[in-house]
Amino acid sequence: MDFETEEQQLEAIKKWWNDNAAVIVGGIAVGISAIFGWQYYQGESIAHSEKASVIYEQILSAQASPDATGESANEQMTRVNTLVAEYADTPYASLSALLLAKQQMAAGEYIKAQQQLDWVVNNARQDELKYLAKIRLARLYMTSQQADQALALLSQSFPESFQAMALELKGDVLVSQGKSEQARAAYSQALILTGGVNRWLQLKIDDLGEPAINSSINLSTAESTEPSA
């Protein structure tokens, strides 16, 4: 619309403002609230993570110097439970559960260790910690004579960074079952994934001896080379 005078333009602006002021002010208020709300959320998230970090550091200190801290296993369990219950959204909950499971496995408390590892597998927000828990859970199954459960877990999909580790452990489980050829295949795949420079894997392959040759092939070869009468 064209205006003949400045007064007409000014009146139009005033009218537009009167009609739209509530919407504009409301939008600005929402925008400001969103900005300050996000800043508040970030601040709370950082404080939340820092509290979890302090508890985790206390767990590490107690494990490193149990005599110096005088902290009992029950007290450590209480700290871990606090992280799991109140700080499950931070990596410290999963890290503490993995740490406790390692201690429990060393003490032969396999059921308790399994509970901790199961929690990490089902609740960790970080994929790396989930896959690490799966590897340790499979090792627990192997140690506690549950080879089938270990193989079922290791047959699941793993990201590239965990594949060699999973295949090597799969080979260990197969060796425990006396399945040398399948173990050799798993070790060989793991060796390829590591670039063929893993001496420990190569030793495991060498310990299995020479690959078995199919007896039917041996027989057919012998027959083909046997002199005619």
C-alpha positions in Angstrom: 0.0 0.0 0.0 1.3 3.5 -0.9 1.1 6.3 1.7 0.7 9.9 0.7 2.2 11.3 3.9 4.6 10.3 6.7 1.6 10.6 9.2 -0.3 7.9 7.2 2.8 5.7 7.3 3.2 6.2 11.0 -0.4 5.5 11.7 -0.2 2.3 9.7 2.9 1.2 11.7 1.1 1.9 14.9 -1.9 -0.1 13.8 0.3 -3.0 12.7 2.1 -3.0 16.1 -1.2 -2.9 18.0 -2.4 -5.9 16.0 0.8 -7.9 16.3 2.6 -6.7 19.5 1.4 -9.7 21.6 2.6 -12.2 19.1 6.0 -10.5 18.7 6.6 -10.0 22.4 5.6 -13.6 23.1 7.9 -14.9 20.4 10.8 -12.9 21.9 10.0 -14.1 25.4 10.0 -17.7 24.1 13.3 -17.2 22.3 14.9 -15.7 25.4 13.5 -18.5 27.6 14.8 -21.1 25.2 18.3 -19.6 25.2 18.5 -19.3 29.0 16.8 -22.7 29.4 19.4 -24.3 27.1 22.2 -22.6 29.0 20.7 -23.9 32.3 20.3 -27.4 30.9 24.0 -27.4 29.8 25.1 -26.2 33.2 23.1 -28.8 34.9 24.4 -31.5 32.6 28.0 -30.5 33.3 27.4 -30.5 37.0 25.7 -33.9 36.8 28.6 -35.4 34.9 31.1 -33.9 37.3 29.4 -35.4 40.3 29.5 -38.8 38.6 33.2 -38.3 37.8 33.9 -37.6 41.4 32.2 -40.9 42.5 34.0 -42.8 39.9 37.4 -41.4 40.9 36.6 -42.5 44.5 36.0 -46.0 43.2 39.3 -46.0 41.3 41.2 -44.7 44.3 39.7 -47.4 46.6 40.6 -50.1 44.1 44.2 -48.8 43.6 44.9 -48.4 47.3 42.4 -50.4 49.4 44.5 -50.2 52.5 44.9 -46.5 52.3 41.2 -45.7 51.8 40.0 -48.4 54.2 37.0 -48.8 52.0 35.2 -52.2 52.1 33.7 -54.1 49.1 30.3 -53.2 50.3 31.1 -49.5 50.2 32.4 -49.8 46.7 29.3 -51.6 45.7 27.2 -48.7 47.2 29.1 -46.2 45.0 28.6 -48.4 41.9 24.9 -48.7 42.7 24.7 -44.9 43.1 26.2 -44.4 39.7 23.9 -47.0 38.1 20.8 -45.6 39.7 21.4 -41.8 39.5 24.0 -41.4 36.7 23.2 -44.1 34.2 23.2 -41.4 31.4 27.0 -40.9 32.0 29.8 -43.3 30.9 30.9 -43.5 34.6 28.0 -45.8 35.5 29.1 -48.3 32.8 32.8 -47.9 33.6 32.2 -48.6 37.3 30.1 -51.6 36.5 32.8 -53.0 34.2 35.4 -52.4 36.9 33.4 -54.1 39.5 32.7 -57.1 37.2 36.4 -57.5 36.6 37.0 -57.6 40.4 34.2 -60.1 40.8 35.5 -62.4 38.1 38.9 -62.4 39.7 37.3 -63.4 42.9 35.3 -66.2 41.2 32.0 -64.5 41.7 30.8 -65.2 38.2 27.0 -64.7 38.8 27.6 -61.2 40.3 30.0 -60.3 37.5 27.5 -61.4 34.9 24.9 -59.2 36.4 27.2 -56.2 36.1 28.1 -57.0 32.5 24.5 -57.6 31.6 23.6 -54.2 32.9 26.2 -52.5 30.8 25.1 -54.4 27.6 21.5 -53.4 28.2 21.9 -49.8 29.5 25.2 -48.2 28.4 24.7 -45.1 26.2 28.1 -45.6 24.6 28.3 -48.3 22.0 32.0 -48.9 22.7 31.2 -49.8 26.3 28.4 -52.1 25.2 30.7 -54.1 22.9 33.4 -54.3 25.5 30.9 -55.7 28.0 29.9 -58.3 25.4 33.5 -59.4 25.0 34.0 -59.7 28.7 30.7 -61.5 29.1 31.7 -64.0 26.5 35.0 -64.5 28.3 33.1 -65.0 31.6 30.9 -67.7 29.9 34.0 -69.5 28.6 35.6 -69.4 32.0 32.5 -70.7 33.7 32.1 -73.6 31.2 29.3 -72.1 29.2 30.9 -72.3 25.8 27.6 -72.3 23.8 26.5 -69.1 25.4 29.9 -67.5 24.7 29.8 -68.6 21.0 26.2 -67.3 20.6 27.3 -63.9 22.0 30.5 -63.8 19.8 28.5 -64.7 16.7 26.6 -61.4 17.0 27.6 -58.4 14.8 30.6 -56.3 16.1 32.0 -53.1 14.7 35.3 -53.3 12.9 37.3 -52.1 16.0 36.0 -55.1 18.0 35.9 -57.8 15.3 39.5 -59.1 15.7 39.0 -59.3 19.5 35.7 -61.2 19.1 37.2 -63.6 16.6 40.2 -64.3 18.8 38.0 -65.1 21.8 35.8 -67.2 19.6 38.9 -69.2 18.6 39.7 -69.6 22.3 36.2 -71.0 23.0 36.4 -73.4 20.1 39.8 -74.6 21.3 38.2 -75.3 24.7 35.7 -77.5 22.9 38.3 -79.3 21.0 37.3 -77.8 17.6 40.8 -77.1 16.3 40.0 -76.5 12.7 37.2 -74.0 13.5 39.4 -72.3 16.0 42.2 -72.0 13.4 39.7 -70.4 11.0 38.6 -67.9 13.7 42.2 -67.1 14.6 43.2 -66.7 10.9 40.3 -64.2 10.3 41.4 -62.3 13.4 45.0 -62.2 12.2 44.0 -60.8 8.8 42.0 -58.1 10.5 45.0 -57.1 12.5 47.2 -56.8 9.4 48.9 -60.1 10.0 51.3 -58.7 12.6 49.9 -60.1 15.8 52.5 -62.5 17.1 50.2 -63.8 19.9 47.6 -64.8 17.4 50.2 -66.4 15.2 51.4 -68.4 18.2 47.9 -69.6 18.8 47.6 -70.8 15.2 51.0 -72.5 15.4 50.0 -74.3 18.6 47.2 -76.0 16.7 49.7 -77.7 14.5 49.4 -78.4 10.8 45.9 -78.2 9.3 44.2 -81.6 9.0 44.0 -82.9 5.5 40.7 -84.6 4.4 41.2 -88.3 4.6 39.1 -88.9 1.4 41.6 -86.7 -0.4 44.5 -88.7 0.9 42.8 -91.9 -0.1 42.1 -90.7 -3.6 45.6 -89.4 -4.0 47.0 -92.7 -2.8 44.9 -94.7 -5.3 45.9 -92.4 -8.2 49.6 -93.0 -7.4 49.4 -96.7 -6.7 51.2 -98.7 -9.4 49.0 -100.8 -11.6 49.4 -104.6 -11.4 
